[in-house]
């Protein structure tokens, strides 16, 4: 997996971009890899949401005074969630288009 880092942040977690795998001759490996990639991406988004929630809790309770890191965590979680929603919308649109195809 390739890692993307946001410059200028202290201790920022890398954004992981899933690798794309080629499907085997039967096509099953591609479907399994696609499903695994989706599950992995949703897990990363969930981790980002949980981390942002923990950062806010730490800021509110006084355990942390770093508002900048908290805001970065919140924005990172928000952007990753928005990306997931756009991917979901594209998948639903593609599915609906396939359903409308005449056989």
Backbone as numpy.savetxt, mean C-alpha at the origin, in Angstrom:
# Nx Ny Nz CAx CAy CAz Cx Cy Cz
12.38 -6.70 -3.91 11.55 -5.53 -3.91 12.43 -4.29 -3.91
11.98 -3.29 -4.61 12.72 -2.04 -4.60 12.14 -1.14 -3.52
12.99 -0.35 -2.91 12.57 0.54 -1.84 12.63 1.98 -2.32
11.62 2.75 -1.97 11.60 4.18 -2.23 11.68 4.86 -0.89
12.51 5.87 -0.77 12.64 6.59 0.49 12.31 8.06 0.27
11.72 8.68 1.26 11.43 10.09 1.22 12.62 10.80 1.85
13.27 11.66 1.06 14.47 12.36 1.55 14.08 13.39 2.59
14.94 13.56 3.57 14.75 14.59 4.57 13.93 14.18 5.77
13.54 12.94 5.86 12.80 12.49 7.02 13.69 11.61 7.88
13.55 11.75 9.15 14.35 10.94 10.07 13.61 9.67 10.40
14.24 8.55 10.13 13.67 7.26 10.51 12.45 6.87 9.70
12.27 7.43 8.53 11.10 7.09 7.73 11.23 5.67 7.20
10.13 4.97 7.23 10.12 3.61 6.70 10.06 3.68 5.19
10.73 2.74 4.50 10.68 2.74 3.04 9.31 2.29 2.55
8.92 2.82 1.42 7.70 2.39 0.76 8.09 1.24 -0.15
7.51 0.08 0.08 7.89 -1.09 -0.70 7.00 -1.22 -1.92
7.65 -1.45 -3.04 6.94 -1.64 -4.30 7.03 -3.12 -4.65
5.88 -3.81 -4.76 5.94 -5.24 -5.04 6.50 -5.51 -6.43
7.23 -6.62 -6.54 7.77 -7.03 -7.83 6.69 -7.72 -8.64
6.79 -7.63 -9.95 5.83 -8.29 -10.84 6.48 -9.56 -11.35
5.78 -10.69 -11.18 6.30 -11.98 -11.60 5.59 -12.44 -12.86
6.32 -13.12 -13.69 5.74 -13.67 -14.93 4.93 -14.92 -14.62
3.86 -15.12 -15.36 3.02 -16.31 -15.18 3.69 -17.51 -15.84
3.44 -18.65 -15.29 3.97 -19.89 -15.84 3.16 -20.31 -17.06
3.49 -21.46 -17.66 2.78 -21.91 -18.85 1.30 -22.16 -18.61
0.94 -22.59 -17.40 -0.46 -22.87 -17.11 -1.26 -21.64 -16.74
-0.58 -20.53 -16.46 -1.26 -19.30 -16.09 -1.64 -19.24 -14.62
-1.56 -20.36 -13.90 -1.95 -20.37 -12.50 -1.00 -19.57 -11.64
0.29 -19.65 -11.92 1.27 -18.94 -11.09 1.04 -17.44 -11.15
0.63 -16.93 -12.31 0.37 -15.50 -12.44 -0.78 -15.06 -11.56
-1.86 -15.84 -11.54 -3.00 -15.51 -10.69 -2.66 -15.57 -9.23
-1.89 -16.59 -8.85 -1.49 -16.72 -7.45 -0.55 -15.59 -7.07
0.38 -15.22 -7.98 1.29 -14.12 -7.68 0.54 -12.80 -7.60
-0.46 -12.61 -8.46 -1.24 -11.39 -8.43 -2.02 -11.28 -7.12
-2.64 -12.37 -6.73 -3.40 -12.37 -5.47 -2.47 -12.14 -4.29
-1.32 -12.79 -4.31 -0.35 -12.60 -3.23 0.16 -11.17 -3.18
0.38 -10.58 -4.35 0.83 -9.19 -4.41 -0.23 -8.25 -3.84
-1.49 -8.51 -4.17 -2.57 -7.68 -3.63 -2.66 -7.80 -2.11
-2.58 -9.03 -1.62 -2.65 -9.24 -0.17 -1.48 -8.57 0.53
-0.30 -8.68 -0.08 0.90 -8.07 0.51 0.77 -6.54 0.52
0.26 -5.97 -0.57 0.09 -4.52 -0.64 -0.93 -4.04 0.40
-2.02 -4.78 0.55 -3.02 -4.41 1.56 -2.44 -4.52 2.95
-1.59 -5.52 3.18 -0.92 -5.65 4.48 -0.01 -4.46 4.77
0.72 -4.00 3.74 1.60 -2.84 3.92 0.79 -1.58 4.21
-0.34 -1.44 3.54 -1.20 -0.28 3.77 -1.78 -0.34 5.17
-2.16 -1.52 5.61 -2.66 -1.68 6.97 -1.58 -1.34 7.99
-0.35 -1.77 7.73 0.76 -1.44 8.62 0.98 0.07 8.68
0.87 0.74 7.53 1.05 2.20 7.50 -0.05 2.89 8.30
-1.29 2.40 8.17 -2.40 2.97 8.93 -2.20 2.76 10.43
-1.77 1.55 10.81 -1.52 1.25 12.22 -0.38 2.10 12.77
0.69 2.25 11.99 1.82 3.07 12.41 1.43 4.52 12.59
0.61 5.04 11.69 0.15 6.42 11.81 -0.72 6.59 13.05
-1.57 5.62 13.30 -2.42 5.69 14.49 -1.58 5.66 15.77
-0.56 4.81 15.78 0.33 4.75 16.95 1.11 6.04 17.12
1.53 6.66 16.01 2.27 7.92 16.09 1.38 9.03 16.65
0.12 9.05 16.24 -0.82 10.05 16.78 -1.05 9.80 18.26
-1.25 8.55 18.65 -1.45 8.22 20.06 -0.24 8.63 20.90
0.96 8.38 20.38 2.17 8.76 21.10 2.28 10.27 21.23
1.88 11.00 20.20 1.93 12.46 20.25 0.92 13.01 21.25
-0.28 12.44 21.23 -1.35 12.92 22.11 -1.05 12.63 23.57
-0.48 11.46 23.85 -0.19 11.08 25.23 1.11 11.69 25.75
1.86 12.36 24.91 3.09 13.01 25.35 4.31 12.12 25.30
4.19 10.90 24.77 5.34 10.02 24.65 6.30 10.49 23.57
5.79 11.26 22.62 6.60 11.79 21.53 6.25 13.26 21.34
7.25 14.05 21.01 6.98 15.46 20.74 7.33 15.82 19.30
7.55 14.81 18.47 7.94 15.03 17.08 6.70 15.08 16.19
6.15 16.28 16.04 4.93 16.44 15.24 5.21 16.22 13.76
6.43 16.53 13.33 6.77 16.36 11.91 6.72 14.89 11.50
7.30 14.03 12.33 7.30 12.60 12.01 5.87 12.05 12.04
5.06 12.56 12.94 3.66 12.14 13.02 2.91 12.55 11.76
3.14 13.77 11.31 2.47 14.25 10.09 2.93 13.46 8.86
4.22 13.13 8.81 4.73 12.33 7.69 4.07 10.96 7.69
3.94 10.35 8.87 3.30 9.03 8.97 1.84 9.10 8.54
1.15 10.17 8.94 -0.25 10.34 8.55 -0.39 10.52 7.04
0.46 11.34 6.45 0.40 11.58 5.01 0.74 10.32 4.22
1.74 9.59 4.72 2.14 8.36 4.04 0.98 7.35 4.07
0.32 7.23 5.21 -0.82 6.32 5.31 -1.96 6.78 4.41
-2.20 8.08 4.35 -3.28 8.61 3.51 -3.01 8.38 2.03
-1.79 8.67 1.60 -1.45 8.48 0.18 -1.51 7.01 -0.20
-1.03 6.14 0.66 -1.07 4.71 0.33 -2.51 4.21 0.28
-3.37 4.73 1.15 -4.78 4.33 1.12 -5.46 4.84 -0.16
-5.16 6.08 -0.55 -5.74 6.62 -1.77 -5.29 5.83 -2.99
-4.02 5.42 -3.00 -3.51 4.60 -4.10 -4.24 3.27 -4.15
-4.44 2.65 -2.99 -5.16 1.38 -2.95 -6.58 1.54 -3.49
-7.24 2.64 -3.15 -8.60 2.86 -3.63 -8.62 3.07 -5.14
-7.64 3.74 -5.69 -7.58 3.93 -7.14 -7.33 2.61 -7.86
-6.46 1.78 -7.29 -6.20 0.46 -7.88 -7.48 -0.37 -7.83
-8.18 -0.32 -6.71 -9.44 -1.06 -6.58 -10.45 -0.57 -7.62
-10.54 0.74 -7.80 -11.48 1.28 -8.79 -11.14 0.80 -10.20
-9.85 0.77 -10.53 -9.43 0.29 -11.85 -9.74 -1.19 -12.02
-9.54 -1.98 -10.97 -9.84 -3.41 -11.05 -11.34 -3.65 -11.22
-12.16 -2.89 -10.51 -13.61 -3.03 -10.64 -14.05 -2.63 -12.04
-13.48 -1.56 -12.57 -13.82 -1.12 -13.93 -13.42 -2.18 -14.96
-12.25 -2.77 -14.79 -11.79 -3.82 -15.71 -12.70 -5.04 -15.62
-13.10 -5.41 -14.40 -14.00 -6.55 -14.22 -15.34 -6.30 -14.88
-15.88 -5.10 -14.70 -17.17 -4.77 -15.31 -17.08 -4.79 -16.83
-15.95 -4.32 -17.37 -15.77 -4.34 -18.82 -15.68 -5.78 -19.34
-15.01 -6.64 -18.61 -14.92 -8.05 -19.01 -16.30 -8.70 -18.95
-17.11 -8.34 -17.97 -18.47 -8.89 -17.85 -19.34 -8.48 -19.03
-19.08 -7.30 -19.59 -19.90 -6.81 -20.71 -19.47 -7.41 -22.05
-18.35 -8.12 -22.08 -17.87 -8.71 -23.34 -18.82 -9.80 -23.82
-19.00 -9.85 -25.13 -19.81 -10.89 -25.73 -18.95 -12.08 -26.05
-19.44 -13.25 -25.74 -18.67 -14.48 -26.01 -19.16 -15.13 -27.27
